[in-house]
Amino acid sequence: MKVSIIGGATDSGKTTIILDLAKYLNSGGEKIGVIVQETGEVDYDEKTLSELGIATKEVNSVCIPCSLDTDIRSNLLMLQKEFAPDIVFIETEETVLPHKLKTDLERMELEQTELLPAIVLVNSPEYETEDDQLTEYEKKQVEGADIICINKTWLDTKEHISAVKTLVQELNPEARVLESPEVRDEAFLKMLLE
C-alpha cells in the first residue's frame, strides 16, 4: 500500500487534486483510500466517492500529529485490512506539516507500506512573494516538502507565479516545484506520485 500525504492552506486545492489523482488511478484499476482530517465540513461528495470506489476514514482531531499513534495508524491499518487499497491519500489540515507526518509514519514501520513524497500545495494567486509575509506553517510546510505544487496558476498573472516560484525555490531548493495546469493530464498526475 502506498501512502501520499498532501498538505497546504485552506482553499489551496487539496481535495480537488486528490479527486483528480483518484480518478486517474481508479481508471487504471487501482483501489483508493482517503484519510481526511476532520475539523469542519468535508469537501468530498459521497456520490463521487462511491462511483470511484473510494474508502474514507476521518480523523476527528484538531491536530493530526497529536493523534498519530492512535488515529492515523489505526485508520491506515483498518483501511488496509477492510479495503486493501493500492494507495491512500492523507489530506491534512493547514497547520499540519506533511513532512513531519511522513517522518512519524516512517518511524512506525508499517508493514507493506511505501510512503510517497510529501506534497504541499500553494494557492498561487493568494500566496505571498516575500518570506516574512508567510505564516509560520506556510513557511515550514514549504521548507520540508518533497514536492511543492503551485496550484490555481490559471487564476494568476505570469509575474506573480514567477515570484511565488522563486520564493518557494529559495525556501526549499531540494524540492521539486511543479506548476499545476487547470486540466491535469496523466503526465502531470504521474509527477505527483513519483
C-alpha positions as CSV (number, residue, x, y, z in Angstrom):
1,M,0.0,0.0,0.0
2,K,1.3,3.4,-1.0
3,V,0.6,6.5,1.2
4,S,0.6,10.0,-0.1
5,I,0.4,13.0,2.3
6,I,-0.9,16.2,0.8
7,G,-1.0,19.5,2.7
8,G,-1.4,23.2,2.2
9,A,-3.5,26.1,3.3
10,T,-7.3,26.1,3.2
11,D,-8.5,26.6,-0.4
12,S,-5.2,25.5,-1.9
13,G,-6.9,22.7,-3.8
14,K,-6.0,19.6,-1.8
15,T,-9.4,17.9,-2.2
16,T,-9.6,18.6,-6.0
17,I,-6.0,17.3,-6.5
18,I,-6.8,14.1,-4.5
19,L,-10.0,13.5,-6.5
20,D,-8.1,14.1,-9.8
21,L,-5.4,11.6,-8.7
22,A,-8.1,9.1,-7.5
23,K,-10.0,9.3,-10.9
24,Y,-6.7,8.8,-12.8
25,L,-5.6,5.8,-10.6
26,N,-9.1,4.3,-10.5
27,S,-9.3,4.3,-14.3
28,G,-6.2,2.1,-14.2
29,G,-7.9,-0.3,-11.8
30,E,-6.3,0.8,-8.5
31,K,-8.2,1.0,-5.3
32,I,-8.1,4.3,-3.4
33,G,-8.4,5.2,0.3
34,V,-8.6,8.7,1.7
35,I,-8.0,9.8,5.3
36,V,-9.3,13.3,6.0
37,Q,-8.5,15.4,9.0
38,E,-12.0,16.5,10.1
39,T,-12.2,19.9,11.7
40,G,-15.0,21.3,9.6
41,E,-17.0,20.4,6.5
42,V,-15.6,17.6,4.4
43,D,-15.5,18.6,0.7
44,Y,-15.9,15.0,-0.6
45,D,-19.1,14.3,-2.3
46,E,-20.4,10.9,-1.2
47,K,-21.7,10.1,-4.7
48,T,-18.3,10.8,-6.3
49,L,-16.6,8.7,-3.7
50,S,-19.0,5.8,-4.2
51,E,-18.6,6.0,-8.0
52,L,-14.8,5.9,-7.7
53,G,-14.9,3.1,-5.1
54,I,-13.0,5.3,-2.6
55,A,-12.9,4.2,1.0
56,T,-12.6,7.1,3.5
57,K,-11.7,7.5,7.2
58,E,-12.0,10.7,9.1
59,V,-9.6,11.8,11.8
60,N,-11.7,13.9,14.3
61,S,-8.8,15.6,15.9
62,V,-7.6,19.2,16.0
63,C,-4.0,18.1,15.4
64,I,-3.0,15.1,13.3
65,P,0.4,14.7,14.9
66,C,-1.1,14.7,18.4
67,S,-3.2,11.7,17.5
68,L,-0.8,9.9,15.2
69,D,-0.3,6.7,17.2
70,T,-4.0,6.2,17.7
71,D,-5.9,7.7,14.8
72,I,-3.6,7.7,11.8
73,R,-2.0,4.4,12.4
74,S,-5.3,2.7,13.3
75,N,-7.1,4.2,10.3
76,L,-4.3,3.1,7.9
77,L,-4.4,-0.4,9.3
78,M,-8.2,-0.5,9.2
79,L,-8.2,0.6,5.6
80,Q,-5.5,-1.9,4.7
81,K,-7.5,-4.7,6.4
82,E,-11.0,-3.9,5.3
83,F,-10.4,-2.4,1.9
84,A,-6.9,-3.3,0.8
85,P,-6.3,-0.1,-1.2
86,D,-3.4,0.3,-3.5
87,I,-2.9,3.9,-2.4
88,V,-4.1,6.0,0.5
89,F,-4.2,9.8,0.4
90,I,-3.9,11.7,3.7
91,E,-5.4,15.2,3.4
92,T,-4.1,17.3,6.2
93,E,-5.3,20.5,7.9
94,E,-3.3,23.7,7.0
95,T,-1.5,23.7,10.4
96,V,0.0,20.2,9.9
97,L,3.5,19.7,8.4
98,P,3.3,16.9,5.8
99,H,7.0,16.1,6.1
100,K,6.7,15.7,9.8
101,L,3.7,13.4,9.5
102,K,5.7,11.4,6.9
103,T,8.7,11.1,9.3
104,D,6.4,9.9,12.1
105,L,4.8,7.3,9.8
106,E,8.3,6.1,8.8
107,R,9.1,5.7,12.4
108,M,6.1,3.4,12.9
109,E,7.5,0.9,10.3
110,L,4.1,-0.1,9.0
111,E,4.3,-3.3,7.1
112,Q,3.8,-3.4,3.3
113,T,3.6,0.4,3.2
114,E,5.5,2.7,0.9
115,L,5.5,6.4,1.7
116,L,5.4,8.7,-1.4
117,P,6.9,12.2,-1.4
118,A,5.2,14.7,0.9
119,I,3.3,17.3,-1.2
120,V,2.4,20.8,-0.3
121,L,0.0,22.8,-2.4
122,V,0.4,26.6,-2.8
123,N,-2.5,28.7,-3.9
124,S,-0.7,30.9,-6.4
125,P,-3.0,33.9,-6.6
126,E,-3.1,34.3,-2.8
127,Y,0.4,33.3,-1.9
128,E,2.8,35.9,-0.6
129,T,6.0,36.7,-2.5
130,E,8.2,37.6,0.5
131,D,9.1,35.1,3.1
132,D,8.5,37.5,6.0
133,Q,4.8,37.7,4.9
134,L,4.2,34.0,5.2
135,T,2.7,32.4,8.3
136,E,4.9,30.0,10.3
137,Y,3.1,27.0,8.9
138,E,3.2,28.1,5.3
139,K,7.0,28.6,5.6
140,K,7.6,25.3,7.4
141,Q,5.4,23.3,5.1
142,V,7.3,24.6,2.0
143,E,10.7,24.1,3.7
144,G,10.0,20.5,4.4
145,A,8.1,19.4,1.3
146,D,9.4,16.9,-1.2
147,I,7.1,18.3,-3.9
148,I,5.7,21.9,-4.0
149,C,2.8,22.2,-6.3
150,I,1.9,25.8,-7.3
151,N,-1.8,25.5,-7.9
152,K,-4.5,27.7,-9.4
153,T,-2.0,29.2,-11.8
154,W,-4.7,29.8,-14.4
155,L,-6.2,32.4,-12.0
156,D,-2.9,34.3,-11.6
157,T,-0.5,36.5,-13.6
158,K,2.8,35.2,-15.0
159,E,4.7,37.7,-13.0
160,H,3.2,36.7,-9.7
161,I,3.6,33.0,-10.5
162,S,7.2,33.6,-11.2
163,A,7.7,35.5,-7.9
164,V,5.9,32.7,-6.0
165,K,8.1,30.1,-7.7
166,T,11.3,32.0,-6.9
167,L,10.3,32.3,-3.2
168,V,9.4,28.6,-2.7
169,Q,12.7,27.6,-4.5
170,E,14.6,29.8,-2.2
171,L,12.9,28.3,0.9
172,N,13.4,24.8,-0.3
173,P,16.0,24.3,-3.1
174,E,15.8,20.5,-2.7
175,A,12.1,20.2,-3.5
176,R,10.6,19.5,-7.0
177,V,8.5,22.5,-7.9
178,L,5.6,21.9,-10.2
179,E,3.1,24.3,-11.7
180,S,-0.4,22.7,-11.9
181,P,-2.3,23.2,-15.1
182,E,-6.1,23.8,-14.9
183,V,-6.7,20.5,-16.6
184,R,-4.4,17.9,-15.1
185,D,-3.3,15.3,-17.6
186,E,-1.8,11.9,-16.9
187,A,1.8,13.2,-17.2
188,F,1.3,15.8,-14.5
189,L,-0.6,13.5,-12.2
190,K,2.2,10.9,-12.5
191,M,4.7,13.5,-11.4
192,L,2.8,13.9,-8.1
193,L,3.2,10.2,-7.4
194,E,6.9,9.8,-8.0
